[in-house]
Amino acid sequence: MLVPPAEETEKGFYFLTNLDQNIAVIVQTIYCFKSEEKGNEMAAEVIKEALALVLVRYYPLAGRLTISNEGKLIVDCTGEGAVFVESEADCKMEDVGDITKPDPDTLGKLVYSVPGAKNILEMPLLVAQVTKFSCGGFVLGLAMNHCMFDGLGAMEFVNSWGETARGLPISVPPFIDRSVLRSRDPPVINFPHHEFAEIEDVSDATTLYREEMLYRYFCFDTEAGARQEEGHGGRDARRVHHVRNALRARLASPDGGVEAAAQAEDQAPLRRRRQVPI
């Protein structure tokens, strides 16, 4: 079912920055809630009602992706709503096992995938699934387009959603005006941007999607991360990683993949460098 905002919201087109264009992929996350003696029976209904309320503040999530006249991704704020699904599992939550280990066959059942969607333009910006377990616990599975949130922004949204469900005011009001990062008009190009240069794709990367995907995970705690930075002489490990990406991009054959990977990783710390609310 569709859950629209609880109130009438702004209509029209919502601007996405050049950074948002680069990683317009669906990111799936799950949130597990233990069983309680009482209160979980109405969890799905409470979450659904809170979603309608929080979408008033995060109204672009109720719209749909489209292509602008300039050929870029943009959000059409139609207000039609986010997709919300309720399901039940005939097992206990503990039967799911260790959710920190990648198991797409099991964990994939906790996040709804819109059937028949062939590309991101046919996928809602937000899909939520509440799965109830026989023990009384439940799981909230989310599928959100990365062009709307980075990791920090996504958690701010989830926290705001949770506060709304508990009847609390939103502690971090969203700042959704992305025009502060709009490119200059007319453009002022100070140096060549090789990462956007068109190159012939000879990688035949489409064959990779016909192969079975392997899943591996590596867990690093705070101490392990500190040891990694010490190994670089105290330098920012991400900065070292950027240098490595630059070298790879210059030494590798033009297979169409290195530049995109470096570009995606380089944009991640922009918020920290610029201190701009997005």
C-alpha positions as CSV (number, residue, x, y, z in Angstrom):
1,M,0.0,0.0,0.0
2,L,1.0,3.6,-0.4
3,V,1.4,5.9,2.6
4,P,1.1,9.6,1.5
5,P,2.1,12.5,3.8
6,A,-0.5,13.2,6.5
7,E,-0.9,16.8,5.2
8,E,-0.8,18.5,1.8
9,T,2.8,19.1,0.9
10,E,4.7,21.2,-1.7
11,K,4.4,20.0,-5.2
12,G,6.8,20.5,-8.1
13,F,10.3,19.4,-8.9
14,Y,13.0,18.8,-6.2
15,F,16.6,19.5,-7.2
16,L,19.3,16.9,-6.8
17,T,22.9,17.9,-6.8
18,N,25.6,16.5,-9.0
19,L,26.8,14.5,-6.0
20,D,23.3,12.9,-5.7
21,Q,23.4,11.9,-9.4
22,N,26.5,9.7,-8.9
23,I,25.1,7.1,-6.5
24,A,21.4,6.8,-7.2
25,V,21.2,3.2,-6.0
26,I,18.8,1.4,-3.6
27,V,20.3,0.8,-0.1
28,Q,18.6,-1.8,2.0
29,T,18.8,-1.8,5.8
30,I,16.9,-3.7,8.6
31,Y,16.2,-2.7,12.2
32,C,15.3,-5.4,14.7
33,F,13.1,-4.9,17.7
34,K,12.9,-7.4,20.5
35,S,9.6,-8.8,21.8
36,E,8.0,-7.0,24.7
37,E,5.3,-8.1,27.2
38,K,2.9,-5.7,25.5
39,G,2.9,-3.0,23.0
40,N,4.2,-4.7,19.8
41,E,0.7,-5.8,18.7
42,M,0.1,-2.4,17.1
43,A,3.7,-1.8,16.0
44,A,2.9,-1.8,12.2
45,E,0.0,0.5,12.6
46,V,2.0,3.0,14.8
47,I,4.9,2.9,12.3
48,K,2.6,3.5,9.4
49,E,0.9,6.4,11.0
50,A,4.2,7.9,12.1
51,L,5.5,7.5,8.5
52,A,2.6,9.6,7.2
53,L,3.4,12.3,9.7
54,V,7.2,12.4,9.2
55,L,6.7,12.5,5.4
56,V,5.2,16.0,5.8
57,R,8.7,17.2,6.8
58,Y,10.5,14.8,4.4
59,Y,8.0,15.3,1.5
60,P,10.4,14.6,-1.4
61,L,10.4,10.9,-0.3
62,A,6.7,10.7,-1.2
63,G,7.6,11.6,-4.8
64,R,9.1,9.7,-7.7
65,L,12.4,10.0,-9.6
66,T,12.2,11.3,-13.1
67,I,14.6,12.9,-15.7
68,S,14.8,16.7,-16.0
69,N,15.0,18.7,-19.3
70,E,18.8,18.8,-18.7
71,G,18.9,15.0,-18.7
72,K,19.6,14.7,-14.9
73,L,17.8,12.9,-12.1
74,I,15.2,15.0,-10.3
75,V,12.4,14.3,-7.9
76,D,8.8,14.9,-9.0
77,C,7.1,15.8,-5.7
78,T,3.8,14.1,-6.5
79,G,2.9,13.3,-2.9
80,E,1.7,9.8,-3.9
81,G,3.6,8.3,-0.9
82,A,6.0,5.7,0.2
83,V,5.4,2.0,-0.2
84,F,4.4,0.2,3.0
85,V,4.2,-3.6,3.5
86,E,3.1,-5.7,6.4
87,S,4.2,-9.4,6.7
88,E,4.3,-12.2,9.2
89,A,6.9,-14.9,9.8
90,D,6.1,-18.2,11.3
91,C,9.3,-18.3,13.3
92,K,11.0,-16.5,16.1
93,M,13.4,-13.6,15.4
94,E,16.3,-15.6,16.8
95,D,15.7,-18.2,14.1
96,V,16.9,-15.6,11.5
97,G,20.4,-16.1,12.9
98,D,23.3,-13.6,12.9
99,I,22.1,-10.6,10.9
100,T,25.6,-9.2,10.7
101,K,26.6,-11.9,8.2
102,P,25.5,-11.4,4.6
103,D,22.7,-13.8,3.8
104,P,20.6,-12.3,0.9
105,D,18.3,-15.3,0.8
106,T,17.2,-14.8,4.3
107,L,17.6,-11.1,5.0
108,G,16.2,-10.2,1.5
109,K,12.8,-11.5,2.7
110,L,12.7,-8.7,5.3
111,V,12.9,-5.9,2.7
112,Y,10.3,-5.6,0.1
113,S,11.3,-5.3,-3.6
114,V,8.8,-3.8,-6.0
115,P,8.0,-6.5,-8.5
116,G,8.6,-5.7,-12.2
117,A,10.7,-2.6,-11.5
118,K,13.4,-2.5,-14.2
119,N,15.3,0.6,-13.2
120,I,15.5,3.2,-10.5
121,L,12.9,5.4,-12.2
122,E,10.4,2.7,-11.5
123,M,11.4,2.2,-7.9
124,P,9.9,4.3,-5.1
125,L,12.3,6.5,-3.1
126,L,11.3,4.8,0.1
127,V,9.9,1.3,0.7
128,A,9.2,0.1,4.2
129,Q,8.3,-3.5,5.4
130,V,7.3,-4.5,8.9
131,T,7.7,-8.2,9.6
132,K,6.1,-9.6,12.7
133,F,7.6,-12.8,14.3
134,S,5.9,-15.4,16.4
135,C,7.9,-14.3,19.5
136,G,6.4,-10.9,19.4
137,G,9.4,-9.1,17.9
138,F,9.4,-7.4,14.6
139,V,11.8,-6.1,11.9
140,L,11.6,-2.9,10.0
141,G,13.2,-3.3,6.6
142,L,13.9,-0.2,4.5
143,A,14.9,0.3,0.9
144,M,15.9,3.9,0.2
145,N,17.5,5.5,-2.8
146,H,21.0,6.8,-1.9
147,C,20.3,10.0,-4.0
148,M,18.0,11.1,-1.1
149,F,20.3,10.3,1.9
150,D,23.8,9.5,2.7
151,G,24.4,7.3,5.8
152,L,24.1,10.2,8.3
153,G,21.1,11.7,6.6
154,A,19.3,8.3,6.5
155,M,19.8,7.8,10.2
156,E,18.5,11.3,10.9
157,F,15.4,10.4,9.0
158,V,15.0,7.1,10.8
159,N,15.5,8.8,14.2
160,S,12.9,11.5,13.3
161,W,10.5,8.7,12.3
162,G,11.0,7.0,15.6
163,E,10.5,10.2,17.6
164,T,7.3,10.8,15.7
165,A,6.1,7.3,16.5
166,R,6.7,8.0,20.2
167,G,4.8,11.3,20.1
168,L,8.0,13.4,20.5
169,P,9.0,16.5,18.5
170,I,11.7,16.0,15.9
171,S,15.0,16.8,17.6
172,V,16.9,17.4,14.3
173,P,14.6,19.3,11.9
174,P,15.5,18.3,8.3
175,F,17.2,20.8,6.0
176,I,16.3,19.7,2.6
177,D,17.3,22.6,0.4
178,R,20.1,21.3,-1.7
179,S,20.3,24.4,-3.9
180,V,23.3,25.5,-1.8
181,L,25.3,22.9,-3.8
182,R,23.9,23.9,-7.2
183,S,26.6,24.4,-9.9
184,R,27.3,28.0,-11.0
185,D,25.4,29.5,-13.9
186,P,27.2,30.1,-16.2
187,P,29.7,27.3,-15.2
188,V,33.1,28.3,-14.0
189,I,35.5,25.4,-14.8
190,N,38.9,25.9,-13.2
191,F,40.5,22.6,-14.3
192,P,39.7,19.6,-16.4
193,H,37.4,17.0,-14.8
194,H,38.8,13.8,-16.2
195,E,36.4,11.7,-14.0
196,F,33.5,12.9,-16.2
197,A,35.2,12.3,-19.5
198,E,33.5,9.9,-21.9
199,I,35.5,6.8,-22.6
200,E,34.8,3.7,-24.6
201,D,33.5,1.0,-22.4
202,V,35.3,-2.2,-23.4
203,S,34.9,-3.9,-20.1
204,D,31.8,-6.0,-21.0
205,A,30.8,-5.5,-17.4
206,T,27.2,-6.7,-18.1
207,T,28.6,-10.2,-18.1
208,L,29.3,-9.8,-14.4
209,Y,25.6,-9.6,-13.6
210,R,25.1,-13.1,-15.0
211,E,27.6,-14.6,-12.5
212,E,26.7,-15.6,-9.0
213,M,27.5,-12.8,-6.6
214,L,29.7,-13.7,-3.6
215,Y,29.1,-12.0,-0.2
216,R,31.9,-11.4,2.3
217,Y,32.0,-9.2,5.4
218,F,34.8,-7.8,7.5
219,C,34.1,-6.4,11.0
220,F,36.3,-3.6,12.3
221,D,35.8,-2.3,15.8
222,T,37.0,1.1,17.1
223,E,40.4,-0.3,18.2
224,A,41.0,-1.9,14.8
225,G,40.2,1.4,13.1
226,A,42.7,3.2,15.3
227,R,45.4,0.7,14.5
228,Q,44.8,1.2,10.8
229,E,45.3,4.9,11.2
230,E,48.5,4.3,13.2
231,G,49.8,2.2,10.4
232,H,49.5,5.2,8.1
233,G,51.6,7.4,10.5
234,G,48.6,9.2,11.9
235,R,47.4,10.4,8.5
236,D,43.7,10.2,7.5
237,A,43.3,6.7,6.1
238,R,40.6,8.0,3.7
239,R,43.1,10.5,2.2
240,V,45.6,7.7,1.6
241,H,42.8,5.8,-0.1
242,H,42.1,8.7,-2.4
243,V,45.7,8.8,-3.5
244,R,45.5,5.1,-4.3
245,N,42.4,5.6,-6.3
246,A,44.1,8.3,-8.3
247,L,47.0,6.1,-9.1
248,R,44.7,3.2,-10.1
249,A,42.8,5.5,-12.4
250,R,45.9,6.6,-14.2
251,L,47.6,3.2,-14.5
252,A,44.5,1.0,-15.2
253,S,43.2,0.3,-18.7
254,P,40.1,2.3,-19.7
255,D,37.6,-0.3,-18.5
256,G,34.9,2.2,-17.4
257,G,35.0,1.3,-13.8
258,V,37.9,2.8,-11.9
259,E,37.0,6.4,-12.4
260,A,33.5,5.8,-11.3
261,A,34.6,4.0,-8.1
262,A,37.1,6.8,-7.2
263,Q,34.5,9.5,-7.9
264,A,32.0,7.8,-5.6
265,E,34.4,7.3,-2.7
266,D,35.8,10.9,-3.0
267,Q,32.5,12.5,-2.5
268,A,31.7,10.8,0.8
269,P,33.5,13.2,3.2
270,L,32.2,16.4,1.5
271,R,29.8,17.1,4.3
272,R,32.7,17.0,6.8
273,R,34.9,19.2,4.7
274,R,32.3,21.8,3.8
275,Q,30.1,21.6,7.0
276,V,27.1,22.2,4.8
277,P,23.7,20.8,6.0
278,I,22.1,18.7,3.3
